[in-house]
Each structure stands twice: as C-alpha cells, then as structure tokens.
Amino acid sequence: MPAYTDDLVGAFLTPPAMLPQLVPSRICLQCDVCCRFPDPDSALRPYFTENEILRALATGAEEAAFPDRGGSQVILVPDSHGEGYLCPMFDAGTSTCRIYEHRPLDCQLYPLALMWDEPHDQILLGWDTKCPFMREEVPGEIQRHADRVMTLFDQPGTHDQVVANPRLIGQFQEDVIVLARLPRLTDALAGRWGSAPLHRFTVDDIPRMTAALDRRGWHGDQPLAAYSPAYHYMWNGLLSYWWMELQGAFCLFAQSPDGWFMPLPPIGAGPIDAPLCEAMGLLRRWNGDSPVSRVENVSIRSVPEFERLGYRVTPKEPDYLYRAADLAALSGDRYKSQRALCNRCEREQSIEMRAYEVRDRQDCRALLGDWSRQKRAEGLESFGAMLLEDATPAHEVIWSQASALRVAGRVVRIDGRLCAYTFGYWLTSTTFCVLLEVTDRTLPGLGQYLFREICRMAVAQGAEYINTMDDAGLPGLRASKQAYHPAMLIPNFVASLVRES
Ligand code: SF4
C-alpha cells in the first residue's frame, strides 16, 4: 500500500472550506439513519471525489472501498450485526465516522441534499426528512442554514467540485423537501456534460431498459447475454452506469477508471445512426481522444451498420449457447463424465434444493468466501484472480436485488449447510441465461448437478436454449464450457471510431 503521509495530505489535499453543520452531534450519535443502508447498491451511499479519496486513504480508509480512484461511491460492507450494509468508514461500535474531519462533501452536506427535480431539468437543494432532527427543527433555521450552504456553492472550489462530479447530484426523492433551485449549477452541469439529461442507472430504471429491449425485438436472432439489465446492473458497485434517451433510443453508458464507454449499442426500434452519432459525440467530449470511447457487445447483425458508419469492429469472446434439452438430459457418450459426476453427487449427498430467498444472503456470503479460497488454493490465472476480487460486490447486488432484477436463484443445502447457489435470467422467452454459479468445490459433482438442475428448471418453464455467457478468455473456463458441447458460439464485437492520423 502506498504511503499517504501527512506531508502529502498537507501539500496537495487541503480540503475546501468545511460546510457548516446544523445537526448537533449528540443527536447524530443517537440516530441510526446515516451511514447505514438497506442494499449494497443504495443510490445514497456516499460519493468521494478524487481528492476526497486521497484524503480518506491518508487517514486510514481501505483502498478496496473505492472502485474508481478518480471519484466513486464507496463499496458498502455487510453489517455483521444486522441485515443491511454500512459505509466502510463507519465505526458501528461508537456510531461515529472514522474519518469525520475528512469526510466528503456529500456527507458534510447531509441532511441537506443536492438532487435533480422530477423532469431532470433543474438542480435543487432540499432537506431530507429521513433525518429525524430535520423533522423537529424550525423551518426558518433550516432555510438560514441552506442559505449559508448555497453561498459556498458559489465559491469556485465547491462549485467546480460539483460540476466535475455529477454523481454528487442525486435523483429526485419525494421525501426531500425543496428549499431552493440552483440555476447556475444547472447551467454549468449542462455546459460540461451536455444538455440531454444524464441519469444514474438505478434499480428503478430496470423496467425502462427492459421495455426498450422488448421494443427492439430479436427477429429470430439469438441475443448476447449482455442484452439484459441484470448483466450490467450487477457491476454497479464497481463501474458507474448512466443512461440517456437520445433520438428515441435508450443509451447506456459506463464510467470506468479509464473513462466512459457504451456497454451496449443504442437500443431503439429505428436505425442507430442518429443516436449513435450523438452518443459518440458525448463520449469524445467526456474522454477527449482516448481510445476508451467504444461500443461493446455489438451483435453480428449490427456489424455492417457500424462498418458503414466508419467504425473499426473487432471480435471479442463469444457467448456459449446450448440446446436446453441436451443439458437437462445429459444423455449419450458425449456427456458421460458430467452424468457420472451428477450421479455420484446424488449418491453421496443428501441434497435439498429450493428457490433463493433474501434470508439466504448471509450463508451465500460465507460460501462465496470459501469458494474464493478454494479457487485461489487451486492456483488461478491472474485475470481470473482479478475477476474474483471484483466478484463479491456483484454477488452482493444479486443477493440483495434478485427480484427487482428479474433474476431467479436456486440454493442447495446439504445437511442444512448452504453448499451451492446459482442465479439466471430469461434473455428471451425461450433462452435462459446462467449468470452465476458457486459451489463448494470439495463436494465432487455438485457443480455439474446444480447446472443440470437449473437447466431442467428452465426446460420445465419453456427454455429451448441455455446461454452461459462468455469465457472471459480464461482457458480453464473455455475448456469446461466446450465440454458441454455448445450448439453455437454467439459472436460478439467491440466497435471503436477509426481515429484520423
Ligand atoms: S464517510 Fe463517514 S459520515 Fe460519510 S457515510 Fe461514511 S461513515 Fe458516514
């Protein structure tokens, strides 16, 4: 870990003026609203700018809390004494913030909040009625406090910080009482990020994206697994996802530590020329000429269109697609080894399988920890190890939001202990996609058994095909996917603009 010395903090990271505090700390210490969250992907988890991250690291915060050192919401940690999640800077024993003197602007502001109005036209300053103190305080005093805070938004340091970090502005919340409109900040945001509203991709946007995908239709094609909200949303802790409506198309954007890209082409019923041109214009504005500006998960049907528009299209790992009936039956010589392992598992273990429920979350967490240790002990390819590091926050999102994401889960218990889980979603009415599978690797055949059972469940519900996504370029994963005899590999491409020399 790099040394974040006092000198470094002092020389480069002098915090901007602290915002005045309205709520007395004796009230905060008795309250259990702040710093605690019901879900790992909570839109309200605190956002740290680049300098705030450096200050937090210098005062003892863990690097793992910040997926993007250029600015990110923290990765929440499970509350070991309850059901929900905590800010990793929160000390549950004393109900205090470990970095209080260096806490970010986002936290200093609370219980005031910056948010968009409902049509996403104007930035508002409001007060959050979830704070119990604000419900009792005299409105005149709150307004005077808000006025003091607003003068700080006019100071260049704070103003520029907000404009450079649009995630400091939350979505409209009905329980936040509006105190003021902030037109100067609204105009500055539009000047920096574009005039079309840029929305954070939250769980409430899942139906909107699903409807856009349904309108687009598949016309007999087999879509890539990426054409589903759950596929992207689960990574919301590590990447930051945004969406815009451009020329009638739903455009999804992802912000990574390297810059912005489109994880999918624009999703609309009509031609993609106009929305794509506008979206790429925005990417260039946000990234400069960085090659990170690209469109991922381009289907083979769209390749000619991208090439006609001047894009360079390169292949990446394809998705594996199987006939569902083959995987449910595992009959014939070609599935002999998988069938033998399933039989062994059934013979040796007394298996109980049922639908996943949120109360299984704690046991799933323990299994994921065991599974990661087992994988590491087996010796992982370096990219595989990196994927494993990233997996935990993504699994947390699935455990917490399975139902909102329309993801179905199954858990296996053996002698009462949770030994395996799997999640998947319906990509089309006849294709089921297996998203996650985690099993105790010390139990022979359990992985094969679980995979066959989820395929049987899908067949019973009408599946003709099973998509198991790509192999991430990992030879071990490729071999095990090939061993199930895919009916086809669905080609997948990345499109980037050809740069003029
Ligand atoms: S940084 Fe501190 S004040 Fe902000 S949410 Fe975390 S624990 Fe609470």
Residues whose N, C-alpha, C, O or C-beta is under 5 A from the ligand:
A	BS01	SF4	C35 P46 C87 M89 F90 C97 R103 C107
